[in-house]
């Protein structure tokens, strides 16, 4: 109803303006052409009010349904009104970045799907459309983590046994979280990917989901195998990702201690965008543990450690192999890992949250929507906290009330 009122009001205003120009041409050819310029239109209305008053009155009537429609939309769906007034819908969709050659055709949930980002990291193949934190449309395929290039995989609807899980999601303007649908059988998938140095995969991709999902995708693509970027074969230090910062720190420590035998512990989660990151680094240099406090800043040359004045290491003919670091703990016989997903439940999570910290989880809300990320603990009121990292786009934290949780799934053993 609100959209009809807005459309009707705009049409009345346009008809009134066209009528006004026609009356101006009836007065004289010069006034007619002049009325196409807004300031002269006002002069004509003042000078020839008796002739222009009916057209002006019709345009004025159009503002009544227009204002009523905008008021109704603001009270019922403020986000939709904001999207309309921001004029973002006039902008053309951004094309895929030049470093990825994505040639896929198809649809997702019945809508045209043109992915702009593609990656295969930690066994998750992701194709996403949209530049915002939450993708407009996205396909995720969870493959075995130990798969290495070349990757060849064929799945048919009639295949039995465990198959990769496929998830499709889309975000509507009126929703805070994207809607998602998942299935682990009954679909067709063909993957044939070859390694493309330094950090890409390329090949053929074909996916057909059951008719109810209205999702098909076929063609060739390139995708990243990590969250690093290169230009002309050299690492791009300006790209925002935790992996980029880890490479910068590793290079800094090698030059500072004049040694290539450097092992840096995994960096903590970092929220981007930012231009300055203080870090407490744990590293083993020549077999000795080191605790270092560093500050990384982003400038015209990309990310670098503040106060870095150390020269580059001399070139070597053969790569230096790091000596194995003796473990401080006695060697014990490995025990079989218990798959905690088999006995996982919301009650177990509440009783022993530390047992599941930093594991990947998926929460389905009773009010609609799905949140997925790493479990960060429970807050003081018992709400579930999830942390989700999106490469260079930054990190988002979810605080999910218990009374709005329909189902909790543990995605890692």
VEXMARTOR-167359 format. One record per residue (C-alpha): x, y, z. Coordinates in steps of 0.02 Angstrom, whole numbers, padded with zeros to 5 digits, always signed. Last residue first. Example, Ala and Ser with C-alpha at 12.3 -4.5 7.8 and 13.67 -1.06 7.14 Angstrom:
# residues 2
+00684-00053+00357;+00615-00225+00390;
***
This chain:
# residues 413
+01746-01629+00809;+01699-01471+00712;+01530-01405+00653;+01437-01401+00820;+01253-01362+00791;+01136-01256+00898;+00948-01254+00863;+00798-01140+00890;+00883-01001+00987;+00781-00844+01024;+00752-00881+01210;+00938-00913+01231;+00987-00738+01176;+01120-00731+01037;+01261-00603+01051;+01349-00608+00882;+01521-00533+00849;+01579-00472+00678;+01755-00472+00610;+01840-00379+00469;+01819-00366+00280;+01996-00424+00247;+01957-00606+00283;+01779-00624+00343;+01797-00678+00526;+01646-00727+00632;+01641-00724+00823;+01498-00806+00917;+01436-00768+01093;+01293-00871+01166;+01186-00783+01297;+01202-00846+01477;+01165-00679+01563;+01348-00645+01609;+01406-00687+01432;+01439-00860+01366;+01595-00909+01268;+01681-00859+01105;+01612-00999+00996;+01677-00978+00819;+01556-00923+00685;+01386-00952+00606;+01224-00856+00630;+01065-00912+00542;+00906-00815+00509;+00727-00822+00570;+00641-00778+00735;+00678-00953+00803;+00862-00923+00770;+00975-01059+00699;+01148-01061+00776;+01299-01134+00685;+01460-01175+00775;+01648-01176+00738;+01757-01214+00889;+01849-01072+00975;+01785-01125+01148;+01694-01293+01151;+01764-01370+01311;+01765-01199+01393;+01574-01193+01384;+01549-01340+01504;+01373-01342+01575;+01297-01220+01452;+01369-01312+01301;+01311-01479+01370;+01133-01409+01387;+01137-01339+01210;+01182-01511+01144;+01334-01604+01080;+01346-01792+01103;+01393-01843+00926;+01475-01675+00885;+01609-01705+01017;+01699-01828+00903;+01821-01909+01022;+01999-01906+00957;+02086-02075+00968;+02237-02069+01083;+02412-02033+01029;+02549-02121+01129;+02647-01996+01229;+02807-01904+01192;+02867-01808+01343;+02832-01620+01342;+02965-01490+01307;+02963-01535+01124;+03127-01521+01033;+03117-01397+00890;+03161-01471+00722;+03294-01370+00634;+03225-01247+00509;+03282-01282+00332;+03383-01144+00252;+03344-01129+00069;+03493-01150-00044;+03590-01016-00137;+03565-00885-00003;+03523-00701-00021;+03578-00586+00118;+03445-00535+00244;+03365-00365+00219;+03417-00222+00331;+03334-00182+00499;+03255-00011+00524;+03082-00066+00583;+03026+00060+00716;+02842+00024+00690;+02815-00146+00609;+02748-00134+00432;+02581-00144+00339;+02567-00058+00171;+02691+00056+00085;+02580+00210+00099;+02551+00172+00284;+02475+00036+00391;+02540+00015+00567;+02601-00137+00664;+02648-00121+00848;+02755-00256+00926;+02772-00329+01102;+02888-00479+01097;+02895-00642+01196;+03035-00756+01131;+03059-00944+01143;+03227-01014+01087;+03246-01141+00946;+03339-01023+00830;+03194-00901+00854;+03034-00973+00927;+02894-00844+00928;+02755-00776+01038;+02699-00601+00987;+02599-00477+01091;+02517-00366+00961;+02470-00182+00943;+02374-00151+00779;+02364+00019+00691;+02274+00064+00529;+02106-00022+00553;+01973-00101+00442;+01976-00236+00506;+01958-00327+00672;+02104-00439+00716;+02090-00614+00788;+02247-00668+00879;+02408-00712+00785;+02460-00892+00768;+02632-00925+00840;+02784-00867+00741;+02923-00988+00695;+03089-00912+00643;+03244-01004+00580;+03284-00876+00444;+03403-00783+00558;+03473-00607+00570;+03376-00574+00732;+03293-00415+00668;+03289-00472+00486;+03203-00638+00523;+03090-00555+00651;+03029-00424+00526;+02995-00554+00389;+02891-00658+00510;+02796-00505+00572;+02753-00450+00394;+02699-00628+00348;+02587-00637+00503;+02512-00467+00461;+02465-00529+00288;+02387-00687+00362;+02281-00583+00481;+02206-00492+00334;+02199-00315+00264;+02295-00305+00100;+02427-00168+00099;+02575-00288+00113;+02543-00356-00062;+02665-00502-00075;+02768-00503-00234;+02734-00608-00389;+02685-00459-00496;+02558-00408-00365;+02510-00535-00233;+02367-00553-00109;+02354-00662+00046;+02198-00735+00124;+02226-00913+00065;+02178-01031-00078;+02103-00892-00186;+01981-00935-00324;+01979-00941-00513;+01825-00992-00607;+01748-01091-00748;+01565-01120-00786;+01405-01183-00703;+01287-01131-00565;+01111-01191-00527;+00997-01144-00382;+00807-01144-00375;+00815-01231-00204;+00651-01328-00230;+00719-01394-00396;+00858-01495-00310;+01032-01416-00320;+01141-01409-00475;+01325-01364-00461;+01461-01359-00595;+01636-01287-00575;+01783-01302-00694;+01961-01247-00659;+02074-01127-00567;+02157-01123-00397;+02255-00977-00328;+02397-00940-00209;+02563-00919-00301;+02538-01007-00413;+02386-01080-00504;+02345-01252-00434;+02217-01353-00533;+02031-01372-00497;+01907-01497-00570;+01746-01490-00468;+01579-01566-00519;+01427-01563-00405;+01251-01632-00425;+01128-01630-00278;+01027-01757-00178;+01141-01760-00027;+01214-01649+00110;+01089-01505+00111;+01086-01331+00182;+00973-01177+00166;+01017-01006+00235;+00929-00841+00266;+01044-00694+00297;+01042-00596+00460;+00974-00421+00493;+00831-00439+00368;+00726-00304+00282;+00843-00285+00133;+00847-00474+00100;+01007-00573+00125;+01038-00737+00036;+01114-00903+00086;+01159-01068+00002;+01244-01209+00097;+01315-01369+00025;+01381-01507+00138;+01510-01621+00059;+01450-01803+00047;+01438-01943+00174;+01378-02110+00103;+01268-02140-00047;+01273-02064-00221;+01107-02053-00314;+01106-01864-00323;+01279-01865-00403;+01443-01798-00333;+01604-01778-00431;+01767-01713-00358;+01937-01676-00434;+02056-01564-00337;+02234-01544-00403;+02269-01473-00281;+02253-01530-00101;+02107-01603-00004;+02150-01623+00181;+02011-01508+00240;+01874-01620+00168;+01752-01507+00075;+01620-01391+00147;+01532-01304+00002;+01472-01126+00029;+01365-01026-00093;+01326-00843-00061;+01201-00707-00105;+01193-00528-00043;+01347-00565+00061;+01354-00505+00241;+01501-00387+00271;+01454-00285+00117;+01539-00302-00052;+01412-00414-00135;+01410-00587-00215;+01494-00734-00132;+01569-00900-00187;+01646-00998-00043;+01737-01164-00045;+01768-01217+00136;+01908-01345+00164;+02015-01229+00270;+02015-01098+00132;+01942-01113-00044;+01903-00938-00106;+01791-00844-00227;+01734-00663-00230;+01628-00573-00360;+01492-00704-00380;+01359-00668-00514;+01195-00749-00460;+01033-00706-00550;+00889-00740-00431;+00785-00900-00419;+00857-00949-00249;+01030-00936-00327;+01050-00922-00514;+01170-00970-00651;+01322-00921-00752;+01502-00928-00695;+01654-00849-00777;+01760-00791-00631;+01936-00730-00678;+02003-00664-00515;+02143-00534-00504;+02035-00404-00593;+01908-00395-00453;+01734-00454-00500;+01620-00317-00559;+01529-00196-00447;+01342-00190-00471;+01284-00030-00555;+01229+00112-00444;+01049+00173-00455;+00993+00054-00316;+01110+00146-00198;+00993+00297-00212;+01009+00330-00023;+00822+00373-00019;+00772+00198-00074;+00888+00107+00047;+00832+00219+00190;+00651+00182+00150;+00685-00005+00152;+00776+00008+00318;+00633+00107+00395;+00505-00029+00359;+00337-00004+00446;+00344+00173+00516;+00454+00244+00378;+00350+00156+00244;+00189+00231+00312;+00266+00406+00317;+00335+00388+00140;+00163+00336+00077;+00075+00481+00163;+00203+00605+00095;+00182+00541-00084;-00008+00527-00068;-00017+00715-00026;+00126+00773-00138;+00028+00727-00295;-00105+00856-00254;+00029+00991-00274;+00066+00929-00451;-00118+00942-00496;-00130+01117-00419;+00021+01175-00521;-00060+01112-00682;-00223+01203-00637;-00132+01364-00588;-00027+01382-00747;-00143+01490-00854;-00207+01603-00716;-00032+01611-00641;+00053+01676-00797;+00191+01788-00728;+00215+01691-00564;+00205+01518-00646;+00319+01576-00787;+00450+01640-00665;+00446+01474-00572;+00472+01380-00736;+00617+01497-00777;+00708+01438-00622;+00671+01254-00664;+00735+01254-00846;+00614+01158-00960;+00496+01304-00936;+00609+01410-01048;+00572+01301-01199;+00386+01330-01179;+00405+01513-01133;+00498+01544-01298;+00371+01448-01400;+00232+01553-01330;+00079+01536-01217;+00030+01365-01283;+00210+01308-01256;+00191+01360-01074;+00027+01263-01062;+00119+01107-01124;+00257+01136-00997;+00128+01147-00856;+00041+00988-00915;+00208+00896-00910;+00237+00960-00733;+00064+00907-00676;+00084+00734-00752;+00251+00715-00661;+00178+00766-00494;+00029+00650-00515;+00145+00505-00561;+00254+00535-00408;+00102+00533-00294;+00036+00372-00370;+00204+00286-00350;+00218+00339-00167;+00040+00285-00130;+00066+00119-00219;+00227+00087-00122;+00139+00121+00044;+00000+00000+00000;
***
